[in-house]
Amino acid sequence: MLAERQGERLPGWLDAVRQDDLPSLPTLAAGIDRGRDAVIAGLTLHGSPGTVEGHANRIKMPKRRMFGRAGFSLLRKRVLLAS
């Protein structure tokens, strides 16, 4: 379903999960059901949030590295020099 982008198979998979005896799987199915349209779109459409995630990571990483060790002025210089 994931590799072949077959999101239309999700409802059948969820039904099979609900009928299984494992205790945590119905909870997983209920969580997926709450965002069913988004999950099906993610399994079907060809798109990636990679570019946006890369930019967010580029901005947040220096902040995480310097948290508690340096002031805002040093953080500002590092961000400006990195861009």
N, C-alpha and C positions, 0 to 999 in steps of 0.2 A: 504494500500500500504506500509506503514512504518512497521507496526507490523508483517506483513506476508512476508516481503521482496519480494514484487512484483514490481520491477523496470520497468518491461516491460509494465506496465499500465500507465507509466508517459506520453507518447505522447498523449494518449486519454484524460488524465486529463488536459494536457496543452491546448488541443483543446477546451475542455469544459470551461476552465477558460477564454480563449480569447473570447468566445461567450457570456460570462456573462456581465451584465450591470455595475458592480461595477468598478469605475474608476481606482483603484490602481492595480487590478488583472492583466491586460495585461502587466503592467510594471514588475510585479513579474514573469510572464510567460516568458517575454523576457530575464530577468536575468537568469532564470533557463535554458533557451535555449542556452545561451552562453556557459554554462558548462554542456550540456546535458549528454555527455558520463560519466563525473565524477559523476553527480547526479544519473544516472542509476546504476553505479557501487556501489555507496554508499547505494542505496536502495536494491541492490541485493546481494552483497558479504557479507560474514561473516567475519568481521574484525573490529578492534577498534584501534584508535590512543591513547588510554588511557594511555599506558605505557610511550610513548614519551611525552605526555602532562604532565604526572605526574613528569617526570624528569625536564622538562622545568619549571614547577611551583616551584619545590623544589629549583631550582637554582635562580629563579627570586624573590621569595618571600622575602628573607632576604634583597635583594637590595631595594625592594620597601619599606620595613619597615624602613630602615635606611636612605633613600634618604634625603639629606639635614641636617641630624642630626649628622653624624659621618664621619670620614675620611675613606680612602681606607684601612688603616691598620686594623681598627676594623672590617670592612666588611670582609676582608680576613680571620681574625681569626675566625669569626663566621662561615664562609663557611667551613673552614678546620675542625673546631670542629664538625660541623653537619655531616660530611661524615665519 
